[in-house]
């Protein structure tokens, strides 16, 4: 059976390719694939404690699970972002347009978070940011987060828009708007949304610094 493996961010740079294919025996597991991958690309060994694995756009830690022909497996490095409530775009973000997706006469609280590109990280000067994503999986996870917010905070509406590509200092990288009947729930739901996004959405951020560059999450 043939398995496709996708590489992103630091993994893509180390392998020098976006994808690879592995021909495995029937019944081979995710662990078998991992061993074959590291044998073919030992340069990925150093990333193993940082990356997560996804099978057919779902995170998994089950390395004993048998794979199926045509499965798509992805290495997901640390993450930093259809329906109008979620969007990945290379164009500029409009916070007012995102707010309009959740606003309404029954909304007493509307909270917007806009994450912009700052000119430093600790002692390091930052020139620009570069974002890339496993886009189909990122959209799926963003939708899941929006559904979670609606369940966790009754009657909440949420919209999440994230930039990809090259962003200059001061540009908006993400806009999250949440509306609820009352302000306290809107603040809480907005904070919950950004933390979930930063933890699980396969959007990868590279900082171009005055003293070099680094994929965020892989160290200094």
Buried (B, 14 or more C-beta within 10 A) or exposed (E): BEBEBBBBBBBBEBBEEEEBEBEBEEEBBBEBBBEBBEEEBEEBEEBEEBBBBBBEBEBEEEEEEEBEEEBBBBBBBBBBBEEEBBBBEEEEBEBEBBBEBBBEEEBEBBBBBBBBBEEEEEEBEBEBBBBBBBEEBBBBBBBBBBEBBBEBBEEBBBBBBBBBEEBEBEBBBBBBBBBBBEEEBBBBBBBBBBEBBBEBBBBBBBBBBEEEEBBBBBEE
